Each structure stands twice: as structure tokens, then as C-alpha cells.
């Protein structure tokens, strides 16, 4: 029994936030000292480092669960299945629903329960739960779903990654420009298929002794902020160094486990966190196979327009490639692809899939 992706969906919010929009902000460093560079210059340096020109924000009346539902409905409709036949709905997210201007996480009920409710599914044996594991959440949730299918506990379900990070960012922190909102979903099913198709292998690792708090919640960089209100914070340099040293090894472990050769790899869907970091990770991955150059067209990217929407980046990018929305990138039956991510915790995962 192999876990096959039947269909995909994505919710890309309508509000476009450009880097220039952040030029009205007053930036401070983590020590709450003012950054003396002009804000516009700060945003230009940011784009040069991350590759992000724009990001998408959800309207104030749209929650994470709304984005998840939108992506889920698309996947269900495209597959042409009855939602009552779903055995599970799993949702990767990190903050639940966050009301605009409140910065308070709402996990009660779970996002997955809200999606099942809004899909009007009556079947009590359709199991739902959320998974919180930082940006690798969607891939980790796919791994969990694959294990459920392989052990015979389920056959068909939805795996969703959804987030509204715009609700938990500190506008006085330069790092806030990285984050965005969005949702991506896939409908998967266990099938008896030819060898080489479906989820072939996966690898996940966690490093928490020194690395657990590279991403965390902390007070605003603004000196007069309320210390009781906390925002998403990160140590970008440490994350960068960690990712470059650890992610390529996990990717190699997953590919080696699949028994397939790197020459067969058609495309890598890597978490859209930082363009330069992603490019460096991919280059180091290929060097592990004594390949000094990365083959052209292997790494599709949407970070320039959509920013970093955490758990939503990988399934959204996959959906866009299948839809022909990423120029120069397409997939067909028989292609071998990889999904990979790194994020808060610190956690890393990779998954090999045969189309």
C-alpha cells in the first residue's frame, strides 16, 4: 500500500504587502536600540538577503481555519470525492486562529476540528487533530498520515498546512518582513500502485539541546512596548548556520532510504524561508553526492511574491507547480520529487515522492 496524492488546493490571501509598505515602520534591534539606517534602506537590504519582494496577508476577518478550509475544499472538489469518506483531517499550524489585533492563539477547538465542522462531515470516524512543530509541520503531518495509512488505520484523508503569521509579528523588528499568511492542502489515499510511486521514504530529526530557542516568542523591539505581549522572534544567524549544516544531511538520508539515485530527482520543494539560505542548502545537498553544480530547474520558488507562510509554503508551492503557475516548472507521471523543511524546535524533515 502506497500513499498517493490525489489532489491539491491552496489559499493565497488577497492582500499584497510590499517591502516598501514597511518603510513607514521605525525599526529597533533586539536590544531595543533604534536602527539608524533609513527604513527604506533596511527593506532594500532585506530583499537582497531573503529574495522577498512581497508577501500575502489575510483580511482582518479571515482566520487560519478559514484559509485551511478554502484549501481543503479545493482539494476535495478536485478529487471529486465525498468528504464523508475521509478517514482523517490533519492540520499543521503553529498559532491556531488569531483574531486581528489580539495576538492571542486560539486552539479551542483545533483547526482540524473547525475544518471538519465547516465541511459538514458527520462521520465520527473521521479523526482530526492539529500538529505543532514549526515550519516543517506540513511535511511532518504527511509523514504521520503515511504511517496511519501503511499500518491500516486509515485509507484517505486531508493534510493541510495553514498559518496567519501576520497576526504575530512585531512591526518594529526587521525579521517581521519575512512572514506571511496562506494555506496549502493535499488529499491523499492509500493505493496499490506500481513500484516507485507514492511516498517512498522520509526522514525527520530534532535538535533541541542548544537549538530549541532559535525561534521563540518575545517582547517587541519597541522600547515602550508592553512586556506582557509577545511576538515571534528568531536568531537568524544561528538558524542559517544550523540549516546549512543539518538539512542537507537529512535530505540525503531520505533519498538514500528510498533507494533512488540523485540523478533521478526532478524537483525539490524546499520550505520557502530565505532564498539565499535555500539555495545554499540545495548546493550543499548536491555536494554530498560529489556534484558541484545544482541541475537547472530543480528548485521552484515562490518566496519572492508570497514570503514565508511557514507550514503553508511547501504545499502551496507544490499546488502552484501542478497548476502551471510557476514558469519553467512542471511535473508528470514518473517524476521523482523531494519535499524538505526546517524550522522552530529545531526540526528538520524530508520526504521522497514518486509521481
Secondary structure by P-SEA (a helix, b strand, c coil): cbbbbccbbbbbbcccccccccccbbbbccccccccccaaaaaaaaaaaccccccccccccccaaaaaaaaaaaaaaaaccccccccbbbbbbcccccccccccccccccaaaaaaaaaccccccccccccccccaaaaaaaaaaaaaaaacccccbbbbbbbccccccccccccccccccbbbbbbbbbbbcccccccccbbbbbbcccccccbbbbccccccccccccccccaaaaaaaaaaacaaaaaaaaaaaaccccccccccccccccaaaaaaaaaaaaaaaccccccccccccccccccccccaaaaaaaaaaaacccccccccccccbbbbbcccccccbbbbbcc
